[in-house]
Amino acid sequence: MLYAVSAPNSCISYPRSPNFTHFLGKHSVPTRLRIRASLLENNNGAKMEYTPWLIVGLGNPGNKYHGTRHNVGFEMIDSISRAEGIVMNTIQSKALIGIGSIGEVPILLAKPQAYMNYSGEAVGPLAAHYQVPLRHILLVYDDMSLPNGVLRLQPKGGHGHHNGVRSVMGHLDGCRGFPRLCIGIGNPPGTMDLKAFLLQKFSSVERQQLSGQIDAGLEQGVEAVRSLMLHGFNQRINTFNLGQKYKYHKV
């Protein structure tokens, strides 16, 4: 039986100006985590420090779960990693992480290595260690309320009875004000057991909808994440969500 989590009135907050130099020294990661860019808008040569994003895909570790519906969050992180040339080669806070950037925006990719129901054990410590603000924690996970291959970006939300999201919220003081990229996997057919459905690999048609020639959901997700990192939640994201809503209703 699944129960809703009651969130407290106040949420944790993190400083807006992170300092990652200590991590560089300890792990010798070549990608800069602290990126500055000169802005001329005020004609005073002021410099701006970009706030980093923590992008977390939910799933279960191990070959046994590779390619299953419940691991599509991991697949999206892998797609971003390949597209942006970010190497996932470090274990920290129970997660496999990769450090890089999208444009001038520093990002930290993460795949929690605890099982799905304990995903928050990685997300909470990573967010605190790198001082990532709640509004810059993007959670990527499977969603049965959406048709297979349909994506949706939203700035906040509940856990929707998803145990991985529930765990993350629990380790963020019950806060729900973090962005999420939901990836549709559809509903179990007939009377199929829910757990069996989630841990089953995608069919060939479903796989085509995600990463093949039919709409290529994961590729579209990468582009949406890029837009979010560079421009925030603006009209582009609204257009993306609308296009996803009607992607299988094209004439």
C-alpha positions as MATLAB code, in Angstrom:
seq = 'MLYAVSAPNSCISYPRSPNFTHFLGKHSVPTRLRIRASLLENNNGAKMEYTPWLIVGLGNPGNKYHGTRHNVGFEMIDSISRAEGIVMNTIQSKALIGIGSIGEVPILLAKPQAYMNYSGEAVGPLAAHYQVPLRHILLVYDDMSLPNGVLRLQPKGGHGHHNGVRSVMGHLDGCRGFPRLCIGIGNPPGTMDLKAFLLQKFSSVERQQLSGQIDAGLEQGVEAVRSLMLHGFNQRINTFNLGQKYKYHKV';
ca = [
       0.000    0.000    0.000;
       1.369    3.437   -0.912;
       0.747    6.495    1.193;
       1.251   10.185    0.489;
       4.049   12.059    2.232;
       3.087   15.163    4.175;
       5.490   17.998    3.377;
       6.467   20.539    6.051;
       5.676   24.200    5.661;
       9.288   25.206    5.068;
      11.906   23.632    2.806;
      15.641   23.399    2.885;
      17.563   26.014    0.940;
      21.062   26.152   -0.467;
      23.366   29.119   -1.159;
      23.276   30.386   -4.721;
      27.069   30.631   -5.184;
      28.576   27.112   -5.042;
      32.299   26.495   -4.717;
      33.484   23.216   -6.196;
      37.264   23.753   -6.225;
      37.892   21.278   -3.395;
      36.269   18.534   -5.458;
      38.525   19.242   -8.420;
      41.601   18.855   -6.270;
      40.492   15.542   -4.766;
      39.227   13.833   -7.901;
      41.201   15.469  -10.719;
      38.115   15.949  -12.872;
      39.153   18.028  -15.899;
      35.799   19.739  -16.450;
      35.428   23.093  -14.697;
      32.650   23.101  -12.130;
      32.852   26.808  -11.459;
      32.205   28.774  -14.628;
      32.197   32.537  -14.924;
      31.106   34.655  -17.880;
      31.413   38.371  -18.460;
      28.144   40.230  -18.889;
      27.922   43.606  -20.569;
      24.246   44.289  -19.974;
      25.019   46.836  -17.278;
      28.024   48.241  -19.156;
      30.154   47.801  -16.067;
      31.974   44.569  -16.866;
      30.154   42.742  -14.072;
      30.762   39.003  -13.854;
      28.141   36.375  -13.235;
      28.613   32.954  -11.678;
      26.255   30.390  -13.193;
      24.312   28.297  -10.719;
      24.905   24.564  -11.351;
      22.248   21.955  -12.019;
      22.061   18.487  -10.513;
      20.363   16.143  -13.007;
      19.378   12.821  -11.449;
      17.966    9.829  -13.295;
      16.135    7.215  -11.232;
      16.570    3.482  -11.702;
      17.950    0.268  -10.240;
      21.663   -0.586  -10.519;
      22.948   -3.763  -12.151;
      22.663   -5.547  -15.495;
      19.526   -7.324  -14.318;
      17.549   -4.091  -14.607;
      19.193   -2.651  -17.703;
      16.613   -1.740  -20.349;
      13.582   -2.118  -18.066;
      10.790    0.438  -17.897;
      11.674    1.457  -14.343;
      15.224    2.334  -15.495;
      14.327    4.823  -18.203;
      15.603    7.607  -15.942;
      19.068    6.021  -16.122;
      18.744    5.865  -19.908;
      18.040    9.583  -20.143;
      21.142   10.352  -18.082;
      23.165    8.120  -20.425;
      21.735   10.003  -23.414;
      22.695   13.379  -21.925;
      26.125   12.017  -21.052;
      26.756   10.929  -24.651;
      25.323   14.087  -26.203;
      27.383   16.426  -24.025;
      30.538   14.299  -23.804;
      30.314   13.918  -20.041;
      32.081   10.865  -18.617;
      30.294    9.050  -15.799;
      33.279    7.690  -13.902;
      33.066    8.704  -10.237;
      31.183    7.179   -7.307;
      30.079    9.637   -4.657;
      27.260    9.616   -2.101;
      25.937    6.261   -3.364;
      25.711    7.553   -6.940;
      27.586    7.253  -10.223;
      28.271   10.837  -11.276;
      29.668   12.792  -14.199;
      30.655   16.458  -14.234;
      30.460   18.799  -17.212;
      28.422   21.620  -18.671;
      25.700   22.517  -21.128;
      26.779   25.726  -22.772;
      28.101   27.851  -19.908;
      25.971   26.106  -17.301;
      27.799   23.577  -15.071;
      25.916   20.322  -14.549;
      26.330   17.253  -12.397;
      24.786   14.054  -13.804;
      23.902   11.342  -11.297;
      22.571    7.788  -11.285;
      21.868    6.641   -7.698;
      23.371    3.214   -7.020;
      21.078    2.356   -4.127;
      17.883    0.664   -5.285;
      14.980    2.762   -6.530;
      13.199    3.032   -3.189;
      16.341    4.539   -1.593;
      17.245    7.045   -4.328;
      17.031    9.955   -1.915;
      20.062    8.637   -0.037;
      22.134    9.832   -2.992;
      20.217   12.954   -4.044;
      20.052   14.639   -0.647;
      23.799   14.417    0.128;
      24.824   15.402   -3.426;
      22.592   18.476   -3.369;
      23.943   19.485    0.026;
      27.606   18.800   -0.803;
      27.544   20.812   -4.027;
      25.128   23.404   -2.608;
      22.703   23.033   -5.500;
      19.500   25.036   -4.959;
      16.262   23.070   -4.910;
      15.060   24.781   -8.084;
      18.097   23.360   -9.931;
      17.613   19.699   -9.007;
      16.118   18.031  -12.092;
      14.726   14.571  -11.365;
      14.209   12.234  -14.348;
      11.981    9.181  -13.949;
       9.354    6.884  -15.458;
       5.703    7.869  -15.331;
       2.807    5.467  -15.909;
       0.313    8.333  -16.263;
       1.865    9.229  -19.642;
       1.769    7.122  -22.827;
       4.996    5.342  -23.673;
       7.569    7.733  -25.123;
       5.688   10.908  -24.144;
       7.706   13.339  -22.017;
       6.742   16.189  -19.729;
       8.854   18.863  -18.014;
       7.388   20.547  -14.967;
       8.824   22.857  -12.292;
       7.411   20.944   -9.317;
       4.944   18.270   -8.289;
       4.185   15.427   -5.908;
       5.550   11.903   -5.907;
       2.610   10.399   -7.825;
       3.022    7.130   -5.866;
       6.507    6.717   -7.363;
       8.696    5.277   -4.617;
      11.892    6.745   -6.038;
      10.443   10.257   -6.097;
       8.984    9.686   -2.630;
      12.455    8.804   -1.341;
      14.012   11.903   -2.918;
      11.365   14.150   -1.385;
      11.973   12.523    1.970;
      15.667   13.401    1.799;
      14.894   16.977    0.727;
      12.881   17.697    3.860;
       9.643   16.772    2.132;
      10.030   19.556   -0.436;
       8.322   19.145   -3.787;
       9.509   22.345   -5.463;
      12.178   20.760   -7.656;
      11.849   20.302  -11.453;
      11.225   16.913  -12.975;
      11.311   15.324  -16.407;
       8.686   12.588  -16.546;
       9.073    9.888  -19.199;
       5.903    8.010  -20.098;
       5.937    4.214  -19.974;
       2.183    3.579  -20.210;
       0.085    1.306  -18.031;
       0.271   -2.469  -17.428;
      -1.924   -4.386  -19.889;
      -4.929   -6.201  -18.467;
      -4.320   -7.552  -14.990;
      -0.535   -7.675  -15.255;
       1.245   -7.208  -11.930;
       2.545   -3.642  -11.504;
       6.002   -4.672  -10.298;
       6.385   -7.158  -13.138;
       5.425   -4.443  -15.628;
       7.957   -1.956  -14.249;
      10.778   -4.493  -14.229;
      10.005   -5.798  -17.717;
      12.091   -4.693  -20.685;
      10.487   -2.497  -23.331;
       8.938   -4.226  -26.328;
      10.502   -3.563  -29.736;
       7.772   -1.024  -30.585;
       8.128    0.727  -27.234;
      11.894    0.834  -27.673;
      11.468    2.483  -31.081;
       9.283    5.150  -29.481;
      11.993    5.879  -26.928;
      15.228    5.706  -28.867;
      14.520    4.624  -32.425;
      13.052    6.285  -35.474;
       9.526    6.704  -34.101;
       9.598   10.128  -32.380;
      12.845    9.234  -30.505;
      11.647   10.300  -27.059;
      15.050   10.220  -25.369;
      16.611   12.441  -28.026;
      13.779   14.926  -27.634;
      14.355   14.800  -23.890;
      18.006   15.750  -24.301;
      17.028   18.810  -26.330;
      14.424   19.784  -23.728;
      16.994   19.499  -20.936;
      19.400   21.698  -22.892;
      16.677   24.310  -23.295;
      15.850   24.188  -19.589;
      19.493   24.564  -18.538;
      20.075   27.541  -20.847;
      16.724   29.340  -20.737;
      14.740   28.054  -17.757;
      11.013   27.371  -17.789;
       9.875   29.636  -20.594;
       7.702   29.420  -23.697;
      10.058   26.859  -25.255;
       9.278   24.398  -22.485;
       5.548   25.103  -22.820;
       5.813   24.395  -26.546;
       7.759   21.207  -25.844;
       5.122   19.943  -23.399;
       2.312   20.767  -25.808;
       4.068   18.973  -28.656;
       4.602   15.920  -26.460;
       0.954   15.892  -25.436;
      -0.165   15.582  -29.045;
       2.805   13.719  -30.530;
       0.757   10.584  -31.243;
      -2.204   12.547  -32.595;
      -0.475   13.952  -35.650;
      -2.406   13.684  -38.907;
];
